[in-house]
């Protein structure tokens, strides 16, 4: 798998940018730009014919027609009867909930963007960014290598080497941009999909695989990289982050805390509680929501009536929406949010508007609930392809760079495959070693009982 082929494969769509940028009628009908209902009004803002009433409040009586089109009615009835019988004879198969109306991403002036899908650099008045060609190449390298690792892990699960794998395909810009915006002393609380953030924090990719292979509960020391263990329980890490941030503030530190979660987790009570505590105590935490449009099989519109970033207003702290497929916009916005919260101004919510191009996990089949047209419209906005186009526009990377990166990508893939297949099984008794620091009577009893159970197998083998 080459770097170029990876980018080409994820950009198969023939959808033009003009069509993907234009809000679809299916998502905006019945609401104004501010999200208010428009029932009973025409596009000009004046009452439409459906709102017309008489002085008594009753709809005006219809005028009697001079003639009755009996022949036309008879023909219409026959036509309707034919259609009804035809529909009964061949019922249509229900389509997935992801309709064609969802294919166009909802964009607007509130979306922070510094790089268009065509790779053209644009400026934002509130989020300026000066970046060198070397830094651009570094971001591109991060995204390419993290995608290759993710692809290898998915393949290993299909080969039976992992029990499960949650792919981050399509979310590389959101993760690399935010991960590279942090300082070494900042602390990260991830979910189970932040493989790109782990890469930025210096966690060996092979260490991410142990939990999904079932040989450990997390293969790295959180304090060595300020990157907490993966959290499988949905939304609970936001509470951990808020509490940790409150501790940082009480200790007089100036580090920022990052809490990652998804659009589905935003409906969890834990997230609401974390928002409350962080706001009340002015905790230095950045809540980073990767809105990848689908909470497993539930679309975002079934999660919220307003854009997710606007939820922060109800808790008393700022929120913003950033183009999650634009690594430069994510980098600039996260830097600004982290600096703001470090300076004692309290929490910030960032909604990275992105898309999960793969399955929720390897046990999921997204074709059952979303349309191919929707996927293709987002593939045209592939974050890696977008930055590649920018590199080409700027002349920031030559063929030697891409060839070297392709070779590095292949080397990483081989190392991942070799590592997972030689990963040792844990010592069975080790599960009792890290429960209580000073020991516990019940745990000691369970350890002794389990040791006797294991010993019984040895006796049978000797017979």
C-alpha positions as CSV (number, residue, x, y, z in Angstrom):
1,X,0.0,0.0,0.0
2,X,1.6,3.3,-1.1
3,X,1.0,6.7,0.3
4,X,-0.3,8.0,-3.0
5,X,-2.6,5.0,-3.6
6,X,-4.0,5.5,-0.1
7,X,-4.9,9.1,-0.8
8,X,-6.3,8.2,-4.3
9,X,-8.4,5.4,-2.9
10,X,-10.1,7.7,-0.4
11,X,-10.9,10.3,-3.0
12,X,-13.0,8.4,-5.5
13,X,-15.9,10.7,-5.5
14,X,-16.9,12.7,-8.5
15,X,-18.9,15.1,-6.4
16,X,-17.8,18.7,-7.1
17,X,-16.8,21.1,-4.3
18,X,-19.6,23.4,-5.2
19,X,-22.2,20.7,-4.5
20,X,-20.6,19.5,-1.2
21,X,-20.3,23.1,0.1
22,X,-23.9,23.9,-0.6
23,X,-26.2,23.1,2.4
24,X,-28.7,20.5,1.4
25,X,-32.4,21.2,1.4
26,X,-33.1,18.1,3.5
27,X,-31.1,19.5,6.4
28,X,-32.2,23.2,6.3
29,X,-35.8,23.0,5.3
30,X,-38.1,24.3,8.0
31,X,-35.4,26.3,9.9
32,X,-33.8,29.7,9.5
33,X,-30.0,30.2,9.6
34,X,-30.3,30.7,13.3
35,X,-32.0,27.3,13.7
36,X,-35.5,28.8,14.4
37,X,-38.6,27.1,13.0
38,X,-40.0,28.8,9.9
39,X,-43.4,27.2,9.8
40,X,-46.1,29.6,8.5
41,X,-43.6,31.9,6.8
42,X,-42.5,32.3,3.2
43,X,-38.8,32.8,2.3
44,X,-39.4,36.5,2.3
45,X,-40.4,36.4,6.0
46,X,-44.0,37.3,5.3
47,X,-46.9,34.9,6.3
48,X,-47.4,32.4,3.5
49,X,-50.7,31.0,2.2
50,X,-50.7,28.2,4.8
51,X,-50.9,30.8,7.6
52,X,-53.9,32.7,6.1
53,X,-56.9,32.9,8.4
54,X,-60.2,34.8,8.5
55,X,-61.0,37.4,11.2
56,X,-62.7,34.7,13.2
57,X,-59.5,32.6,13.3
58,X,-61.0,30.0,10.9
59,X,-59.5,29.2,7.5
60,X,-61.4,31.0,4.7
61,X,-64.0,28.9,2.9
62,X,-63.0,27.7,-0.6
63,X,-64.8,29.2,-3.5
64,X,-67.1,26.8,-5.4
65,X,-65.9,26.0,-8.9
66,X,-68.2,26.7,-11.9
67,X,-67.7,23.3,-13.3
68,X,-66.6,19.9,-12.1
69,X,-63.9,18.2,-14.0
70,X,-65.5,14.8,-13.7
71,X,-63.5,13.3,-16.5
72,X,-60.2,14.5,-15.0
73,X,-61.1,13.1,-11.6
74,X,-62.0,9.7,-13.1
75,X,-58.7,9.5,-14.9
76,X,-56.9,10.6,-11.7
77,X,-58.6,7.9,-9.7
78,X,-57.7,5.2,-12.2
79,X,-54.1,6.4,-12.3
80,X,-53.9,6.4,-8.5
81,X,-55.5,2.9,-8.3
82,X,-52.8,1.6,-10.7
83,X,-50.0,3.2,-8.7
84,X,-51.4,1.7,-5.4
85,X,-51.7,-1.8,-6.8
86,X,-48.2,-1.5,-8.3
87,X,-46.7,-0.4,-5.0
88,X,-48.4,-3.3,-3.2
89,X,-47.2,-5.8,-5.7
90,X,-43.5,-4.7,-5.4
91,X,-42.8,-3.0,-2.1
92,X,-39.6,-0.9,-2.0
93,X,-36.8,-1.9,0.3
94,X,-36.4,0.6,3.2
95,X,-33.2,2.7,2.7
96,X,-30.7,3.3,5.5
97,X,-31.3,6.3,7.7
98,X,-28.4,8.2,6.2
99,X,-30.2,9.9,3.3
100,X,-28.8,11.7,0.3
101,X,-29.8,14.9,2.1
102,X,-26.9,14.3,4.5
103,X,-24.2,14.1,1.9
104,X,-23.3,17.7,2.0
105,X,-21.4,18.8,5.1
106,X,-23.1,21.6,7.0
107,X,-20.7,24.6,6.7
108,X,-21.1,28.2,7.5
109,X,-19.3,31.3,8.7
110,X,-19.0,29.8,12.2
111,X,-16.7,27.0,10.9
112,X,-13.0,27.7,11.4
113,X,-11.2,26.7,8.2
114,X,-7.7,27.6,7.0
115,X,-7.3,25.0,4.2
116,X,-10.0,24.3,1.5
117,X,-10.6,20.8,0.2
118,X,-8.7,21.8,-2.9
119,X,-5.6,22.6,-0.7
120,X,-5.9,26.4,-1.0
121,X,-4.8,28.3,2.1
122,X,-7.3,30.8,3.5
123,X,-7.1,33.1,6.5
124,X,-9.3,33.4,9.5
125,X,-9.3,36.7,11.5
126,X,-9.4,35.0,14.9
127,X,-7.1,32.1,14.2
128,X,-4.0,33.2,12.4
129,X,-1.3,30.6,11.7
130,X,2.2,31.0,10.5
131,X,3.7,27.6,9.5
132,X,6.9,26.6,7.7
133,X,7.2,24.0,4.9
134,X,9.1,21.7,7.3
135,X,6.2,21.8,9.8
136,X,3.7,21.1,6.9
137,X,5.7,18.1,6.0
138,X,5.8,17.0,9.6
139,X,2.0,17.1,9.9
140,X,1.6,15.2,6.6
141,X,4.0,12.5,7.8
142,X,2.1,12.2,11.1
143,X,-1.2,11.7,9.3
144,X,0.2,9.2,6.7
145,X,1.9,7.1,9.3
146,X,-1.0,7.1,11.7
147,X,-3.3,6.0,8.9
148,X,-1.0,3.2,7.8
149,X,-0.8,2.0,11.4
150,X,-4.6,2.1,11.6
151,X,-5.0,0.2,8.4
152,X,-2.6,-2.5,9.6
153,X,-4.5,-2.9,12.9
154,X,-7.7,-3.3,11.0
155,X,-6.2,-6.0,8.8
156,X,-4.7,-7.8,11.9
157,X,-8.2,-7.9,13.5
158,X,-9.6,-9.4,10.3
159,X,-6.8,-12.1,10.5
160,X,-7.8,-13.0,14.1
161,X,-4.9,-11.3,15.8
162,X,-7.0,-8.7,17.6
163,X,-10.4,-9.1,19.2
164,X,-11.6,-5.7,18.1
165,X,-10.3,-2.5,16.5
166,X,-11.9,1.0,16.4
167,X,-10.6,2.7,13.2
168,X,-9.9,6.4,13.0
169,X,-10.0,6.5,9.2
170,X,-10.9,10.0,8.1
171,X,-10.2,11.7,11.5
172,X,-6.4,12.1,11.1
173,X,-6.5,15.9,10.8
174,X,-8.6,16.3,13.9
175,X,-6.3,14.1,15.9
176,X,-2.9,15.2,14.6
177,X,-3.8,18.8,14.5
178,X,-5.0,18.8,18.1
179,X,-2.2,16.5,19.3
180,X,0.6,18.7,17.9
181,X,-1.0,21.8,19.4
182,X,-0.2,20.6,23.0
183,X,2.8,21.1,25.2
184,X,4.7,18.2,26.7
185,X,3.3,19.1,30.2
186,X,-0.3,19.1,29.1
187,X,-2.3,16.0,30.0
188,X,-4.6,14.0,27.6
189,X,-7.6,11.9,28.5
190,X,-8.5,9.9,25.3
191,X,-11.4,7.6,24.4
192,X,-10.5,4.4,22.5
193,X,-10.0,5.9,19.0
194,X,-7.2,8.5,19.6
195,X,-4.4,6.6,17.8
196,X,-3.2,9.8,16.1
197,X,-3.1,11.7,19.4
198,X,-1.2,8.8,21.0
199,X,1.3,9.0,18.1
200,X,1.8,12.8,18.8
201,X,2.3,12.0,22.5
202,X,5.1,9.6,21.7
203,X,3.3,6.4,22.6
204,X,4.6,3.4,20.7
205,X,1.8,2.3,18.3
206,X,2.4,-1.3,19.1
207,X,1.5,-0.6,22.8
208,X,-2.0,0.4,21.7
209,X,-2.7,-3.1,20.5
210,X,-2.3,-5.1,23.7
211,X,-5.7,-4.2,25.1
212,X,-7.4,-5.1,21.9
213,X,-5.5,-8.4,21.8
214,X,-6.5,-9.1,25.4
215,X,-3.0,-9.3,26.9
216,X,-3.1,-6.1,29.1
217,X,-5.3,-3.3,30.2
218,X,-3.2,-0.7,28.5
219,X,0.4,-1.2,27.5
220,X,1.9,2.2,28.5
221,X,2.6,4.2,31.6
222,X,0.2,7.3,31.4
223,X,2.6,9.5,33.4
224,X,5.5,8.9,31.1
225,X,3.7,10.6,28.1
226,X,0.9,12.5,29.9
227,X,-1.4,10.3,27.9
228,X,-4.0,8.4,30.0
229,X,-5.0,4.9,29.2
230,X,-7.8,4.3,26.6
231,X,-11.3,4.6,28.1
232,X,-13.9,2.2,26.8
233,X,-16.8,3.5,28.9
234,X,-18.4,6.2,26.9
235,X,-17.9,9.7,28.2
236,X,-16.4,8.9,31.6
237,X,-13.0,10.3,30.7
238,X,-14.5,13.8,30.5
239,X,-15.1,13.6,34.3
240,X,-11.6,12.3,34.9
241,X,-10.2,15.2,32.8
242,X,-12.3,17.8,34.6
243,X,-11.2,16.5,38.0
244,X,-7.6,16.4,37.0
245,X,-7.8,19.9,35.6
246,X,-9.3,21.1,38.9
247,X,-6.3,19.6,40.7
248,X,-3.9,21.3,38.3
249,X,-5.5,24.7,39.1
250,X,-5.4,24.0,42.9
251,X,-1.7,23.1,42.6
252,X,-1.0,26.4,40.8
253,X,0.1,24.7,37.5
254,X,-0.3,26.2,34.1
255,X,-0.8,23.1,32.0
256,X,-3.9,22.4,29.9
257,X,-5.9,19.2,30.1
258,X,-7.5,17.7,26.9
259,X,-10.6,15.5,27.1
260,X,-11.5,13.7,23.8
261,X,-14.9,12.3,23.2
262,X,-17.3,11.8,20.3
263,X,-20.7,13.2,19.2
264,X,-22.4,10.1,20.7
265,X,-20.7,10.6,24.0
266,X,-22.1,14.2,24.1
267,X,-25.4,12.7,25.1
268,X,-24.0,11.0,28.1
269,X,-24.7,12.4,31.6
270,X,-21.0,12.1,32.5
271,X,-20.2,14.8,29.8
272,X,-22.9,17.1,31.2
273,X,-21.5,16.7,34.7
274,X,-18.0,17.3,33.5
275,X,-19.1,20.5,31.8
276,X,-20.8,21.7,35.0
277,X,-17.8,21.1,37.2
278,X,-15.3,22.5,34.8
279,X,-17.3,25.6,34.3
280,X,-18.0,26.3,38.0
281,X,-14.4,25.7,39.0
282,X,-12.9,27.4,35.9
283,X,-10.9,24.2,35.3
284,X,-8.2,24.5,32.6
285,X,-9.6,21.8,30.4
286,X,-10.3,21.7,26.6
287,X,-13.2,19.5,25.7
288,X,-12.4,18.2,22.2
289,X,-15.4,16.6,20.5
290,X,-14.8,14.7,17.3
291,X,-18.1,14.9,15.6
292,X,-17.7,12.2,13.0
293,X,-21.5,12.3,12.2
294,X,-22.4,8.9,13.4
295,X,-22.7,7.5,17.0
296,X,-22.4,3.9,15.8
297,X,-25.6,3.9,13.7
298,X,-27.3,7.1,15.0
299,X,-26.7,10.3,13.0
300,X,-25.9,13.5,14.8
301,X,-29.4,15.0,14.2
302,X,-30.8,12.3,16.5
303,X,-28.3,13.5,19.2
304,X,-28.9,17.2,19.3
305,X,-31.2,20.0,17.9
306,X,-28.3,22.5,17.8
307,X,-24.7,22.3,16.7
308,X,-22.7,20.6,19.4
309,X,-20.3,23.4,20.0
310,X,-23.3,25.7,21.0
311,X,-23.9,23.5,24.0
312,X,-21.0,25.1,25.8
313,X,-23.0,28.4,26.1
314,X,-25.5,26.7,28.4
315,X,-22.8,25.9,30.8
316,X,-21.2,29.3,30.7
317,X,-18.0,28.8,28.7
318,X,-17.1,29.3,25.0
319,X,-17.4,26.8,22.2
320,X,-16.3,26.8,18.6
321,X,-16.6,24.6,15.5
322,X,-13.6,23.8,13.4
323,X,-13.3,22.0,10.1
324,X,-12.1,18.7,11.5
325,X,-10.6,17.6,8.1
326,X,-8.4,20.7,8.0
327,X,-5.3,20.0,10.0
328,X,-4.1,23.6,10.0
329,X,-7.4,24.9,11.3
330,X,-7.5,22.3,14.1
331,X,-3.9,23.1,15.0
332,X,-4.6,26.9,15.2
333,X,-7.9,26.5,17.1
334,X,-6.5,24.0,19.6
335,X,-3.5,26.1,20.3
336,X,-5.7,29.1,21.0
337,X,-8.1,27.2,23.2
338,X,-5.2,25.6,25.2
339,X,-3.6,28.9,25.8
340,X,-6.9,30.5,26.8
341,X,-7.6,27.8,29.4
342,X,-3.9,27.8,30.7
343,X,-4.3,31.5,31.4
344,X,-7.1,30.9,33.9
345,X,-10.1,31.7,31.7
346,X,-11.8,28.3,32.2
347,X,-12.8,25.5,29.9
348,X,-13.4,25.6,26.1
349,X,-15.3,23.2,23.9
350,X,-14.0,22.5,20.4
351,X,-16.3,20.6,18.0
352,X,-14.1,19.1,15.2
353,X,-16.6,18.6,12.3
354,X,-15.2,15.5,10.6
355,X,-16.3,12.1,9.4
356,X,-15.7,8.5,10.2
357,X,-15.0,7.0,6.8
358,X,-14.7,3.5,8.2
359,X,-16.8,1.4,10.5
360,X,-17.4,2.3,14.1
361,X,-15.4,-0.8,15.0
362,X,-14.5,-3.9,13.1
363,X,-17.8,-5.5,14.5
364,X,-19.9,-2.8,12.7
365,X,-21.3,-2.7,9.2
366,X,-21.9,0.9,8.2
367,X,-23.6,0.0,4.9
368,X,-26.6,-1.0,6.9
369,X,-27.3,2.6,8.1
370,X,-25.6,5.1,5.7
371,X,-25.6,5.7,2.0
372,X,-22.7,5.4,-0.3
373,X,-23.3,8.9,-1.7
374,X,-22.7,10.3,1.8
375,X,-19.4,8.4,2.1
376,X,-18.2,9.5,-1.3
377,X,-19.0,13.2,-0.6
378,X,-16.7,13.0,2.5
379,X,-14.0,11.0,0.8
380,X,-13.6,14.0,-1.6
381,X,-12.7,16.0,1.5
382,X,-10.1,13.5,2.7
383,X,-7.7,15.3,5.2
384,X,-4.6,13.7,3.9
385,X,-5.4,14.4,0.3
386,X,-6.2,18.0,1.2
387,X,-2.8,18.6,2.8
388,X,-1.1,16.8,-0.1
389,X,-2.7,19.2,-2.5
390,X,-1.5,22.1,-0.4
391,X,2.0,20.7,-0.3
392,X,1.9,20.5,-4.1
393,X,0.6,24.1,-4.4
394,X,3.3,25.4,-2.1
395,X,6.1,23.2,-3.6
396,X,6.8,22.2,0.0
397,X,7.5,18.5,-0.7
398,X,9.3,16.7,-3.6
399,X,9.2,13.2,-4.8
400,X,12.1,12.2,-2.7
401,X,10.1,13.2,0.4
402,X,7.1,11.1,-0.6
403,X,9.3,8.1,-1.6
404,X,11.0,8.2,1.8
405,X,7.7,8.5,3.6
406,X,6.3,5.5,1.7
407,X,9.3,3.4,2.7
408,X,8.9,4.5,6.3
409,X,5.2,3.6,6.2
410,X,6.1,0.1,5.0
411,X,8.7,-0.3,7.7
412,X,6.1,0.7,10.4
413,X,3.6,-1.8,9.0
414,X,6.1,-4.6,9.2
415,X,7.0,-3.7,12.7
416,X,3.4,-3.7,13.8
417,X,2.7,-7.1,12.3
418,X,5.8,-8.6,13.8
419,X,5.1,-7.1,17.2
420,X,1.5,-8.3,17.5
421,X,2.4,-11.9,16.5
422,X,5.2,-12.1,19.1
423,X,3.3,-10.3,21.9
424,X,3.6,-12.6,24.9
425,X,0.5,-13.7,26.9
426,X,0.4,-12.3,30.4
427,X,1.2,-14.3,33.5
428,X,-2.2,-15.5,34.8
429,X,-1.4,-14.5,38.4
430,X,-0.5,-11.0,37.4
431,X,-4.1,-9.8,37.5
432,X,-3.9,-9.8,41.3
433,X,-0.7,-7.6,41.5
434,X,-2.0,-4.1,40.9
435,X,-5.4,-3.9,42.7
436,X,-4.6,-2.6,46.1
437,X,-1.3,-0.9,47.0
438,X,-1.2,-2.4,50.5
439,X,-2.9,-5.7,49.9
440,X,-6.4,-6.9,50.8
441,X,-7.7,-9.9,52.6
442,X,-10.3,-10.9,50.1
443,X,-7.9,-10.4,47.1
444,X,-5.3,-12.6,49.0
445,X,-7.9,-15.3,49.3
446,X,-8.9,-15.1,45.7
447,X,-5.2,-15.2,44.7
448,X,-4.7,-18.4,46.7
449,X,-7.8,-20.0,45.3
450,X,-6.8,-19.2,41.7
451,X,-3.3,-20.5,42.2
452,X,-4.7,-23.8,43.4
453,X,-7.0,-23.9,40.3
454,X,-4.0,-23.4,38.0
455,X,-2.0,-26.0,39.9
456,X,-4.8,-28.6,39.3
457,X,-4.0,-28.4,35.5
458,X,-0.4,-29.3,36.2
459,X,-1.5,-32.4,38.2
460,X,-3.6,-33.6,35.3
461,X,-0.8,-33.0,32.8
462,X,1.4,-35.3,34.9
463,X,-1.0,-38.2,34.8
